[in-house]
Amino acid sequence: MTQSAKGICILGAGGHGRVVADIAELCGYSDIEFVDARWPGQSENLAWKVVGRSFENSSQGFERFVALNTNGLRLKLVQEMVAAGISMPTLVHPFASVSKHAKLGMGCVVMAGAVVNAGAVLGHGVIVNTSASVDHDCVIGDGVHISPGAHLGGDVEVGAESWIGLGASVREGIHIGTRCMVAAGAVVITPLESGVRVQGVPARVVARAD
Ligand SMILES: CC(C)(COP(=O)(O)OP(=O)(O)OC[C@H]1O[C@@H](n2cnc3c(N)ncnc32)[C@H](O)[C@@H]1OP(=O)(O)O)[C@@H](O)C(=O)NCCC(=O)NCCS
């Protein structure tokens, strides 16, 4: 890598990783590589090389980014890096709108068309996927995934590792516990205790963690 080049090693050479790499490129990373447990079976990911199984195989001087869409695993790896004092970038697509009055933790990605409004606070390792929105003063826990086209009204709280599915909506001021699953298209109008799966309009609990 030359002195002016910016390198990033992305863990997770799947579809989510490809989108993250695309955003990294748009954010000015000129050298991009992947690591993935499927190496050496998988040695390429579109235009990019897979160079090994873990960050131990990453090129010297490259920053690191965890691009796994399994919330628990992504968060575990991000937390390990935070604990080891390894900083990670947060990647924001140039066509996303993130308020300068929002706070984003390390290792977050905000994808094309997404909006994060003023006063919102996102933890570490959060995914705000394509065209999703996080309105004013929302508090989003570590390792949350807000799927494409999902919308959170203002002052919504989402606990760590919860997953808000494709196109779901959450009414303003609602509290969602940790490790919840909000199914695609659901409309959440009442608070959710931790560990529940909800679906439908209005959203009803269909499963609970043991
Ligand atoms: C909720 C979800 C996890 C259920 O998946 P699953 O466990 O494989 O469930 P199945 O597809 O087997 O469906 C089980 C039942 O739930 C119903 N169901 C599934 N998803 C539903 C949804 N989003 N809303 C309402 N009902 C749903 C099915 O119709 C089926 O009903 P039935 O038993 O009466 O026939 C899944 O449908 C979903 O919404 N995933 C989120 C996808 C997403 O956001 N992806 C983001 C990619 S970036």
The ligand as a Gaussian input file, in Angstrom:
#p B3LYP/6-31G(d) Opt

LIG

0 1
 C      -40.412000     -13.434000      10.404000
 C      -39.491000     -14.332000       9.609000
 C      -38.123000     -14.390000      10.308000
 C      -40.128000     -15.714000       9.597000
 O      -39.347000     -16.569000       8.851000
 P      -39.571000     -18.152000       8.990000
 O      -39.349000     -18.570000      10.403000
 O      -38.757000     -18.783000       7.911000
 O      -41.114000     -18.300000       8.763000
 P      -41.912000     -19.002000       7.560000
 O      -41.601000     -18.319000       6.263000
 O      -41.716000     -20.478000       7.663000
 O      -43.411000     -18.653000       7.942000
 C      -44.011000     -19.122000       9.153000
 C      -45.388000     -18.482000       9.251000
 O      -45.226000     -17.065000       9.524000
 C      -45.813000     -16.301000       8.472000
 N      -44.919000     -15.194000       8.221000
 C      -43.611000     -15.268000       7.852000
 N      -43.088000     -14.040000       7.732000
 C      -44.078000     -13.177000       8.015000
 C      -44.148000     -11.788000       8.040000
 N      -43.067000     -11.022000       7.761000
 N      -45.301000     -11.208000       8.390000
 C      -46.400000     -11.965000       8.668000
 N      -46.389000     -13.306000       8.645000
 C      -45.240000     -13.907000       8.324000
 C      -45.931000     -17.246000       7.274000
 O      -46.980000     -16.849000       6.420000
 C      -46.204000     -18.556000       7.953000
 O      -47.556000     -18.593000       8.355000
 P      -48.389000     -19.971000       8.410000
 O      -47.689000     -20.838000       9.440000
 O      -49.746000     -19.535000       8.805000
 O      -48.297000     -20.548000       7.034000
 C      -39.292000     -13.837000       8.150000
 O      -40.427000     -14.009000       7.358000
 C      -38.914000     -12.378000       8.096000
 O      -39.740000     -11.471000       8.159000
 N      -37.604000     -12.173000       7.982000
 C      -37.021000     -10.843000       7.883000
 C      -36.348000     -10.707000       6.540000
 C      -35.512000      -9.469000       6.483000
 O      -35.818000      -8.449000       7.045000
 N      -34.408000      -9.574000       5.785000
 C      -33.468000      -8.465000       5.704000
 C      -32.442000      -8.796000       4.676000
 S      -31.241000      -7.535000       4.580000

